[in-house]
Amino acid sequence: MSVAVITGGGGDVGAAVAARMSADGWTVVVADLDPAAAHRVAQRLPGVHARRLDVADPAGIGAFVASVTADFRRIDTLVCAAGIEPPQNLADIDVASWDRTQDVNLRGPALLAQAVLPQWAERRSGSMVNIGSRTWLGGGHPGYAASKAGLVGLTRSLAMELAPLGVRVNAVAPSFVRTGFSRQRGDERMLDDYAERVRAVTPMRELVRTEDVANAVAFLAGDQAARITGEVLHVCAGSQLPMFL
Ligand SMILES: NC(=O)c1ccc[n+]([C@@H]2O[C@H](COP(=O)([O-])OP(=O)(O)OC[C@H]3O[C@@H](n4cnc5c(N)ncnc54)[C@H](O)[C@@H]3O)[C@@H](O)[C@H]2O)c1
């Protein structure tokens, strides 16, 4: 039985990935800063377990990987979905939230992969799927977009470094998905308005759903993507394409 850890698994994208991967037969550990959210996801899905994890805490990452490995014998796959986006433009940036954004969105996946590396190397197999964002291409809030562009750099670098070990590393980059995450942007009315504006300029005139992201993650995590590594799969209904209007 393959074991997947999903960080940010208490969130909406992470929960959709957990549902899809548990339906595919994976043992899933949803790991989240918010343990109650992780438990709510685990309770309603067979083969899904909940743990608390702060991906910004290096010492906590080591302890987490050791304890999950002790309980489930292995970690085959990391899905890094934990993410934050302080809604700050250049003038609003403060050092603490800039650093926290990089620590959660970028350093967390790197240190998790480092902690799992010895077992991947021993088994000569494994996979990692990082949840990036369309903003790595198109820009967005600077600290967030920079972290997600960095995550692409990390993904491609680890893909290269770990390929000889049989470990694949890919990223999924969604455009706007209406989730708890988007509530960082404002209240429900503002979000209705924002969602409509996004839909209107999206080439397919459709919004991306959490299940769309989960399908892409499940594909890249598993054996169907056996010879695919270092890729960024955009789940954007076409909005990653350059638009010259
Ligand atoms: N929703 C979107 O529009 C959108 C678009 C592109 C990319 N993404 C990315 O998708 C991922 C998931 O986002 P979502 O929409 O499900 O948001 P969400 O807010 O519903 O979920 C994010 C989860 O991450 C957890 N988290 C935050 N900090 C953490 C930490 N330090 N350690 C562990 N867990 C932590 C939160 O508790 C939350 O459960 C994020 O990486 C986000 O950047 C989201």
The ligand as a Gaussian input file, in Angstrom:
#p B3LYP/6-31G(d) Opt

LIG

0 1
 N       -7.316000      28.727000      -4.082000
 C       -6.639000      29.292000      -5.068000
 O       -7.120000      30.197000      -5.745000
 C       -5.261000      28.798000      -5.388000
 C       -4.729000      29.092000      -6.648000
 C       -3.441000      28.671000      -6.970000
 C       -2.721000      27.950000      -6.050000
 N       -3.271000      27.681000      -4.828000
 C       -2.443000      26.927000      -3.893000
 O       -3.133000      25.768000      -3.506000
 C       -2.691000      25.372000      -2.209000
 C       -3.893000      25.015000      -1.355000
 O       -4.719000      26.141000      -1.248000
 P       -6.284000      26.051000      -0.898000
 O       -6.977000      26.858000      -1.939000
 O       -6.706000      24.670000      -0.602000
 O       -6.269000      26.946000       0.431000
 P       -6.794000      26.612000       1.905000
 O       -6.552000      27.895000       2.678000
 O       -8.169000      26.038000       1.850000
 O       -5.768000      25.503000       2.377000
 C       -4.455000      25.772000       2.764000
 C       -4.172000      24.915000       3.980000
 O       -2.796000      25.108000       4.339000
 C       -2.742000      25.095000       5.746000
 N       -1.526000      25.757000       6.196000
 C       -1.228000      27.073000       6.194000
 N       -0.036000      27.276000       6.737000
 C        0.449000      26.054000       7.087000
 C        1.646000      25.612000       7.708000
 N        2.562000      26.484000       8.108000
 N        1.827000      24.285000       7.906000
 C        0.865000      23.397000       7.513000
 N       -0.293000      23.763000       6.948000
 C       -0.496000      25.081000       6.735000
 C       -3.990000      25.853000       6.194000
 O       -4.324000      25.579000       7.547000
 C       -5.018000      25.328000       5.203000
 O       -5.723000      24.204000       5.705000
 C       -1.840000      26.535000      -1.686000
 O       -0.487000      26.193000      -1.791000
 C       -2.146000      27.672000      -2.621000
 O       -1.054000      28.552000      -2.767000
 C       -4.516000      28.072000      -4.483000

